[in-house]
């Protein structure tokens, strides 16, 4: 078992899992794979625990755990700030549960919360910083021999002391997209395995955003427009200016992004379907043009 950095009473967590009570204590419904809970450790520190769907395959869980560790190291090497993160696997009643733990950010530090309340100039400034983070990752990974994905959406970031932290480390993405798709299907929070009714190629509609620069940036623009529709014209104008002036973006990616920012980008139908299926919270598509 990995070293317990955060001094957590994992036996108490095991009981919470067995009872199913942790699902009622979720502090957010934004995420897809887990419903995070907040606890306090033996030192009184506020921690966020993310408890994932259990699986019975210990080999697969060992792979996920090892990939998670390596993914964090690789992303940090690429320049992405990730907070201290601990992952444990708990075996409970013949099933294996992945638990990821981080010190809690304050609600006022979560980027999505910040953007919901920010005035327009501050909103655009934070959005631009996310674009900077995406391009930093994209440029630095070009010489990497391994495929690595990244999901820089608003809900995955926190801003502390004016530093942008990416805190969503699941699923780990130090693998080719087709392998990640299998992990997504396996770890989706359904009692019925998703692979029986969702073909793997359909998952590309989701995971393309983790591996393709244009879809990463378009995804952020769309999220920003849905979150603050009253700012959508300024968001699109600012995003187009950013991309047009950026000399690090390949012409093909630049053209794709500019073509998709004539109006607010929409969520794909599969994402809308998943939101409804799992009860995730999110803003609806908007239909206004600039």
N, C-alpha and C positions, 0 to 999 in steps of 0.2 A: 504493500500500500504506500502511496506517495506520502511524503512528509506533510503533516497538517500545519501549514503556516499560520492559519487563522485561529487555531485553538477552538475548533468547533466540536460540540458534543454530537458526534455522528450517530451514536446509538439513539439519541433522542430524535435525530432526523430519520433514522430507520423506522422508528415507531410512527412518525408523522407520515411517512410514505405508506406504510402498511395500512394505516387508518384511512388514507385518502384525503385527510384533512388539509394537506398542503395545497390542494387544488382550490380550496375555498379561501385561501389566504393570499391569492395572487395580487400583486401590486400593480400589474399592468396587463392589458389584453392586446398590446400592440404586436407582440412577437408571435411567430408561427409555431416554433418547435417546443417551447416551454412556457409555463406561467411562473414568472419569478416571484419569490417570496423574500421578505426581509426578516432577518433574525439578528440577535445580538450574541456575540461570543462571550467567552468567560472573562474577557477584559472589558466588556461593555461596548466593543466596536460594532457599529451598524454594518451588516453584511447583506449582500444580495446572493441568494442561492437560486440557481436554475436547475431544475430537476427534469430530466428528459425521459421520453418514452422508454420503458425497459425492453431489453431484447434477451433472448436465450442463448445467443451465440457468443461465447467468450472470446473467440478468435477475432470476430468483427469488432467487439468492444475494445479489445487490446489495440487493434489497428486504429480505431477512432481516437483513443486516448493518446497514442504515440504521435499520430498525425496532428492532433491538437497542440501538443507541446512543440512540435517542430514548426507548425504554422505560425505560432506566436513569435518564435525566434526569427523566422524568416521575414515576417511582416515588420518586425522592429528593425531588422537589418535593412529593409527597404525604405525606412524612414517614417513608418506609421507608429504613432504613439499608442501603445496598448497598456492599460493599467495592470498592476500585479494581479495575476489570475492563477487560481489553483483548481485543478480538476481531480476528482476522485471517482472511482467506480465502486459501487456498493452492491454486493450480492445479497438479495433479499428474496426468500422463497423461490429459489432456483432461477431467478431473473437477475439481470445485470442493469443497474441504473447508473447513468452518467450524471454527476453533479458538478457543476461549475460554480465557483465562488469568487466574488470580488468585493472589495470594500465598496459600500454604497456611495454613489454620488447623491448630492442633494437634488430634490426635484427641480430647483431653480438652476441647476447646472446642466440638465438634460437639454440637448439642442432643440429637440422638438418642442419642449415646453417654452424655451427661450423664444423660439420663432413665433409661437402662437401669440406672444405678448409684445414682441419687439416692434418699435417704429420702423418705417420703411428702410431708412438708411442702414440701421443696424441689421435688419433682416438681410439686406443685400450683401452686407459685409460678411456675415456668417456664411451665407450661401457661397460666396466667392472663396472663402477659406476651405470649404469642402471641395470645391473645384480644384483648388491648389493641392489638396491632399490626394485627390484622384490622380492628377498629373504627376505628382511626386512618385506615387506607387507605379504608375504606368511607365515612366521613364526609367526608373531604377530596376524594374523587372525585365527590361528588354534583353539583358545579357544573362538572365537566369536560365539554366538548362531545364528546370522543372516548371511545369504548369502550375500556376497559383491564381486563385480567384480572390475576389474582394467585393464586399457588399456595402458601399458607402452611403447608405440611406440615412435620412435624418434621425430616425429613432435609434440608430446604432452609435450615436456620438454624444459626448458630453464636453462641456467647455469649463475648464477649471483654471483659474489664474491666467485666463486668455490663451490657454493651451488646449488644442483640440485632441480629445481622446476617443479612440475607436474601441468600444468595449464588447462588441458582439463577436465572440470567437467560435460560435457554432452555427452551422457545421464548419469544421476546419476545411480549408480549401487548398491544401497543398497536394493537389491531385488533378488529373485531367477532368474535364467537364463531364464526360460520360460516366466516370467513376463517381463523381459527386452526385450525379442524378440518382444513382442507385442508393447512395446513402440517404438522400432526401426522401426517396420513396420508402426506405426501410424505417426511417426515424420519424416520419410524419405521425402526428398524434392521433391516429385512428386505431380502433380495435381491429378493423378489417384492413389487411395490408393493401396499401394504395396501388401496388404494382398489379393487382388483379383488375383494376378498373381505370387506371391512368397509364397510358403508354409512356415509355421513357422519353420518346421524342417530344411529347407534349411538355415535359418538364423543362425542355430547352427554352420555352417561352419565359420561364422564371429564371433559370440559371444563366441564360445569355447575358443578363445584367451583371453577373459576377465575373465575366471573362471578356467582355467587349467594351472598349472605351466609350464608344458612342452611346451605348445603352446605359452604361453607368451614369453618364452625365445627363442624358435625357431623363433617366429615372429620378435623379435629384431635382431637375427642373419641374417635372410633373408633380412630385411630392410637394415642392414649394408652392406651386400654383394651387393645388388642392387645399393646402393648409391655410393659405391666405389669398383667397380668390380676388379680394379687393386690390391686391398688389400684382395680379398676374401680368398686366401689361408691362410694368416696370421689371418684373422678374424675367420675362422673355427678352426685353430690350437689353438688360444687363448681361444675361447669359450669352446672347448673340454677340454683343460687343466683346465679351471676354474671349469667346472662342475665335472670333475673327482676328483679334489682335495677338493671339497666342501662337508663337512660332514653333512650339514643341509638338503640336498636334499634326498628325499626318493629314494631307489634303483630303483623302477619302473619308477619314473620320470627321474632319471639320465639315465637309459637305453634308454628311449624314446628319450631324447635329443641327446644322443651320436649317436643313430642310424640315426637321421635326420641331422647330421652335417658331414656326409661323403662327401657331396657336398652341394652347396648353396641351402637353402630352397627356394621354389617357392611360389609365391602368389597363393591362390586358384582361381579357375575359376570364382567363384561368385564375388570375389574382383575385378578381372580384368574386369568382366562384369559391375560392379557398377562404376568403374573408367570411362569406356567408356560412360556409360549412363549419368553420371552427369558431365562429363568434368573435373574430378579431375586430378591433376598433380601427377605423380609418376614415378619412375624408372621401367624399364621392368625387367622381370626375366632374370637371366643369367644361362647358361647351362654348364659352365666349371666345371670340377672336380678338386680336390686337386692334 
